[in-house]
Amino acid sequence: MISDNHPPAPVALHREINDLRKKLSRQQHYMDSVHETTMGLIQQLGVNTLLEKILTKAGLLADTPDTFLYLYDAHADELVVKLGQGIYVDLVGARIKPDQGLAGKVYTTGESILVDDYKTWPKRIKHPLYENLHSALGIPLKSNTRPIGVVGLGSFDPAKPFGPEDLKQMARFAELASVALGNARLNDKLQKELIDRKKAEESVRILNAELEQRVMERTAKLKQAFSEIKTLKGILPICSECKKIRNHKGDWKRLEIYIEKKSEASFSHSICPECAKALYPDLDIY
């Protein structure tokens, strides 16, 4: 005799098998997520790449396509949506205060939170994207135990609500994701420092090259000046009559022109008393 309160044995067995399959599938997703997050630690992924992987894997783990990720902006004291998937793609760029909504509560408490019925939750945010939201999960991302962001997941299907098991798995996943994120941030910082160092080294190299060029030019000028000074110190061929000087090319130049060219001296022309008397005897110049 079949009881009215219990389904036939084959039906119950079928349901039990389906439930087990779902649990195994979700467990496999969890193990895959753990593996990929661990690989993120080993491969030293950049922050942005790792955040995308974390959000995607969180959605697979919770069996929902609708996920978002907040990061804390210390300058504005706000949480900013950096990534969104599914219905939350249009949420990217949105900002809330740390005391607002599910993400705000997760951030301020540092704890994962499950909301069974978002529509009736007192701290819900009124937004068109949340109008048909049924249940929601929020998990913190941390750096040295301090919250730095929040991963949010939404279920719009009343037949597929999140449960305590989802909360536990996501909390464990968030811990590993936080370690990977800290590693990625450190890697990005080191990469930036390396780039800055290379830029500084290049600037120093350019400055050294410019300085070396200036030294070479200055040295050449000094050599030229010393050469000219030595020429003036040597024996100069001078005409005993007109006092012109013969240069190295064999040209005869007036004494003052030669000296002006070979030194920094310049001449002003006048006439001495003896020459004035000889040339202009009728003029009393002196």
C-alpha positions in Angstrom: 0.0 0.0 0.0 1.3 3.4 -1.0 1.3 6.1 1.6 -0.4 9.4 0.7 2.4 11.3 2.6 5.4 9.8 0.8 6.2 9.5 -2.9 6.7 6.0 -4.3 10.2 4.5 -3.6 11.4 4.8 -7.2 10.5 8.6 -7.3 12.2 9.2 -4.0 15.3 7.3 -5.1 15.4 9.3 -8.3 15.2 12.6 -6.4 17.9 11.5 -4.0 20.2 10.5 -6.9 19.6 14.0 -8.5 20.4 15.7 -5.3 23.6 13.7 -4.9 24.5 14.6 -8.5 24.0 18.3 -7.8 26.1 18.1 -4.7 28.9 16.2 -6.5 28.7 18.8 -9.3 29.0 21.7 -7.0 31.8 20.0 -5.0 33.6 19.5 -8.3 33.2 23.2 -9.1 34.5 24.0 -5.7 37.6 21.9 -6.2 38.2 23.4 -9.6 37.9 26.9 -8.1 40.3 26.0 -5.4 42.8 24.6 -7.9 42.6 27.7 -10.2 42.9 30.1 -7.3 45.9 28.1 -6.1 47.4 28.4 -9.6 46.8 32.1 -9.3 49.1 32.1 -6.3 51.8 30.1 -8.2 51.6 31.9 -11.5 51.6 35.4 -10.0 48.7 36.7 -11.9 48.0 40.4 -12.1 45.2 41.9 -9.9 42.7 42.5 -12.6 43.1 39.1 -14.2 42.8 37.4 -10.9 39.7 39.4 -9.9 38.0 38.3 -13.1 38.8 34.7 -12.3 37.6 34.9 -8.7 34.3 36.4 -9.8 33.8 33.8 -12.5 34.6 30.9 -10.2 32.4 32.2 -7.5 29.5 32.2 -9.9 30.2 28.6 -11.0 30.6 27.6 -7.4 27.3 29.1 -6.3 25.6 28.1 -9.6 24.6 31.6 -10.6 25.6 33.8 -13.6 24.8 37.0 -11.7 27.8 38.2 -9.7 29.5 41.5 -8.8 32.7 42.6 -7.1 33.2 45.7 -5.0 36.6 47.1 -4.0 37.1 49.7 -1.3 38.2 53.2 -2.4 40.0 54.7 0.6 40.2 58.2 -0.9 36.4 58.5 -1.3 35.6 56.1 1.6 33.3 54.2 -0.7 32.8 50.7 -2.2 33.1 50.7 -6.0 31.8 48.0 -8.3 34.9 47.0 -10.3 33.4 43.9 -12.1 29.9 42.7 -12.9 28.6 39.6 -14.6 25.2 38.5 -15.8 22.5 41.0 -14.9 25.1 43.0 -12.9 27.2 44.0 -15.9 25.5 47.4 -15.9 26.4 47.8 -12.2 30.1 48.5 -12.9 31.1 51.9 -11.6 28.3 52.1 -9.0 29.3 53.4 -5.6 27.9 52.9 -2.1 29.0 53.9 1.4 30.5 51.1 3.6 27.3 51.1 5.7 24.9 50.5 2.8 23.4 47.3 1.5 24.6 43.7 1.7 28.1 44.6 0.4 28.4 47.4 3.0 27.5 45.0 5.8 29.9 42.3 4.6 32.7 44.9 4.4 32.1 46.5 7.8 31.7 43.1 9.6 34.3 41.2 7.6 31.9 38.2 7.6 30.1 36.3 4.8 26.4 37.0 4.9 23.4 35.1 3.4 20.1 36.9 2.8 17.2 34.4 2.2 14.7 37.0 0.9 16.3 40.2 -0.3 12.9 41.9 -1.0 12.0 41.9 2.6 15.5 42.5 4.0 15.6 45.7 6.0 19.0 46.9 4.8 18.3 46.3 1.1 19.2 48.9 -1.5 16.4 50.0 -3.7 17.7 49.6 -7.3 16.1 48.3 -10.5 18.6 45.5 -10.7 17.5 44.2 -7.3 13.8 44.3 -7.8 13.4 40.6 -8.7 16.4 39.4 -6.5 15.4 36.5 -4.4 18.4 35.4 -2.3 21.9 36.9 -2.1 25.3 36.0 -0.8 28.1 38.4 0.1 31.7 37.3 0.9 34.6 39.5 2.0 37.9 39.8 0.3 40.7 40.5 2.8 44.3 41.7 3.1 45.9 40.7 6.3 42.5 40.1 8.0 41.4 43.6 6.8 38.4 43.7 4.3 39.4 45.3 1.0 36.4 44.2 -1.1 33.2 42.1 -1.4 32.1 39.5 -3.9 28.3 39.4 -4.3 26.1 36.7 -5.8 22.4 36.9 -6.6 19.7 34.2 -7.2 16.7 35.4 -9.1 15.0 32.0 -9.2 12.9 31.2 -6.1 13.4 27.5 -6.9 17.2 27.9 -6.5 17.9 29.8 -3.3 21.3 29.9 -1.7 21.6 27.9 1.5 24.0 27.4 4.5 26.1 25.0 2.5 26.7 27.7 -0.2 27.6 30.1 2.5 30.2 27.7 4.0 31.8 26.9 0.6 31.9 30.5 -0.5 33.5 31.5 2.9 36.2 28.9 2.4 36.7 30.0 -1.2 36.9 33.7 -0.1 39.8 32.9 2.3 41.9 31.3 -0.5 40.9 34.0 -3.0 42.0 36.7 -0.5 45.5 35.1 -0.2 45.7 34.9 -4.0 44.6 38.6 -4.3 47.2 39.7 -1.7 49.9 37.9 -3.7 48.7 39.5 -7.0 48.7 42.9 -5.4 52.3 42.4 -4.2 53.2 41.1 -7.7 51.7 44.2 -9.3 53.5 46.5 -6.8 56.9 44.8 -7.6 56.2 45.0 -11.3 55.5 48.7 -11.0 58.6 49.3 -8.9 60.6 47.4 -11.6 59.2 49.6 -14.3 59.8 52.7 -12.3 63.4 51.6 -11.7 64.0 50.9 -15.4 62.6 54.4 -16.2 64.9 55.9 -13.6 67.9 54.0 -15.0 67.1 55.1 -18.5 66.9 58.7 -17.3 70.2 58.4 -15.6 71.7 56.9 -18.8 70.4 59.8 -20.9 71.7 62.3 -18.4 75.1 60.6 -18.3 75.3 60.6 -22.1 74.4 64.3 -22.2 76.9 65.1 -19.5 79.6 63.1 -21.3 78.9 65.0 -24.5 79.1 68.3 -22.8 82.4 67.3 -21.2 83.8 66.2 -24.5 82.7 69.6 -26.1 84.2 71.5 -23.2 87.4 69.5 -23.4 87.7 70.2 -27.1 87.3 73.9 -26.5 89.9 73.9 -23.8 92.3 72.0 -26.0 91.7 74.6 -28.7 92.3 77.4 -26.2 95.5 75.8 -24.9 96.7 75.3 -28.5 96.1 79.0 -29.3 97.9 80.0 -26.1 100.9 77.9 -27.0 101.0 79.5 -30.5 101.2 82.9 -28.9 104.0 81.7 -26.7 106.0 80.4 -29.6 108.3 82.4 -31.9 106.2 84.6 -34.2 107.5 85.6 -37.7 107.0 89.4 -37.7 107.9 92.0 -40.3 110.6 94.3 -39.0 109.1 97.2 -41.0 105.3 97.0 -41.0 105.1 94.7 -37.9 102.7 92.3 -39.7 102.8 88.7 -38.4 102.9 85.6 -40.7 100.4 82.9 -39.7 100.7 79.1 -40.1 99.2 79.4 -43.6 101.9 81.8 -44.7 99.6 84.8 -44.8 100.7 88.2 -43.3 98.3 89.7 -40.9 98.3 92.9 -39.0 99.6 92.4 -35.5 96.4 93.4 -33.7 94.3 91.2 -36.0 96.5 88.2 -35.3 96.4 88.7 -31.6 92.6 89.3 -31.5 92.1 86.1 -33.4 94.4 84.0 -31.2 93.4 85.4 -27.8 90.5 87.1 -26.0 92.3 90.5 -26.3 90.9 93.4 -28.3 92.4 96.7 -29.4 91.3 100.3 -29.4 93.3 102.5 -31.8 95.0 105.8 -30.8 98.3 107.5 -31.5 101.4 107.9 -29.3 103.0 111.3 -28.7 106.1 110.5 -30.8 104.1 109.4 -33.8 101.8 112.4 -33.4 104.7 114.8 -33.5 106.3 113.0 -36.5 103.1 112.7 -38.5 101.3 115.9 -37.5 104.0 118.5 -36.4 101.5 121.4 -36.9 99.0 119.9 -34.4 99.3 120.2 -30.7 97.7 116.9 -29.9 99.4 116.3 -26.6 
